[in-house]
Structure formats: C-alpha cells, structure tokens
Amino acid sequence: MSDIRNELLPKGRPLYSIREIIRSSLVFLIVLGLVAFLNLLVHEFGHCLTINAVGGECGGVYVYPGVKIFPLNELGQKYDQAWEGAIGLTNYASPPPTERARGIVSLMGSGSVAILSLLALVTLYVFHPHKGMRTLLLAQSIMFLDLLTYTILPRWFGLPHFFIVGGTDPEPLDGAVQMGVPESTFIAAVLIFSLFMVIGLARYVSSKR
C-alpha cells in the first residue's frame, strides 16, 4: 500500500486523512468567522477615525441589532432611530465639511479593510509565519472581499453588500465618485486589486501544500 501511495502522491507531500482535512477546515472556518467580525469593526472604525481626521465628528459606532460600542463611555446605548437591519453603522455627530471629505469617509470603511488585507498577504510572503499566525493572516487576506462585494454587488446586481444582508448602496464606489474618481476607473481598480489578491493567495496556498 505504501508503494502505491508513493506513486500517486507527489514526493514530499504528506497524505492527509479525511479527519485531518475536516478538522483543519473547521478551524479555518471558525477563525474566518472571528476575523470577519473583527473586520466589521475595522470597517466601521475606518469611517469613524477618518471623519474625525477630515474635520467632521464621529458620533458613535453601532453593531447589530443597534447597540453602541463606541465611545466606550456610551457602551450599550441603543440606536435612537429605526434600525434597518445593518450589521454595523457609524453615526456622524458632525458631517464632513466638503464633498471630497465625505467621499474619503465613505471609501475608508471598505478601504481600511482592504489595506489591512493587503498587509496581511504581504506579511505571509515576507515573514513566513508558523501555522497559527498563518491561518489568521490567510483569513485576514480574504477580507479584501469587503471592498469587492460592496462595490460590485449593489452596483451591478442590486444586491446587499453580503448577498442577503448589508448595505444596498455601493458605498466605496460612491465615495470614490465624490472624490472625483470616474466610476469606471474605480471599478477597474477594484477588479485589478481583487485579481491581484486572489492570485497572491492562490500562489501562497499552493506553495504550502
């Protein structure tokens, strides 16, 4: 039997049992879920910190079903308007002062997640982390989909950000247009960036098999 296995499998690649594959897959899905939640916070705090930086004021960050998580001295307060099923929401106490500033604030929700995802992918290639950190960074790298889906699904298909939930306006695209970037240029840039991330992830994963 070992001779047959050696003939069927490439040299140097171990034979994983179905149990190991299932266990690894479940662990990765759990990590992916936790990272996705953390990136929800990254997305909303991207809006919040950016509006403060451009001259407006962040009034608070809320998560489903309308519970305030920032600022901390108001933790747990309920959203004072009808909660329309959003997963996360940033409230502005004072709006951005200019159209361009409003665009930057809109873009830097998904933009913050995209930047963090790119840094995670670069870290995988540069530092060659061990298994636990590698799983975490892989999960973070996949979060570039926040920018892709928030641009493409609402704009091209009229679907929510996460297919069945999430924003129904192409928030990062709207933000880029407010900043003066042509819509077609921004969509092309998002598609190119997403293709780069997919290729980078695929090459990294295949090199570790």
Secondary structure, 3 states (H helix, E strand, C coil): CHHHHHHHCCCCCCCCCHHHHHHHHHHHHHHHHHHHHHHHHHHHHHHHHHHHHCCCEEEEEEECCCEEEECHHHCCCECCCCCCCCCEEEEEEECCCCHHHHHHHHHHHHHHHHHHHHHHHHHHHHHCCCHHHHHHHHHHHHCCHHHHHHHHHHHHHCCCCCCCCCCCCCHHHHHHHHCCCCHHHHHHHHHHHHHHHHHHHHHHHHHCC
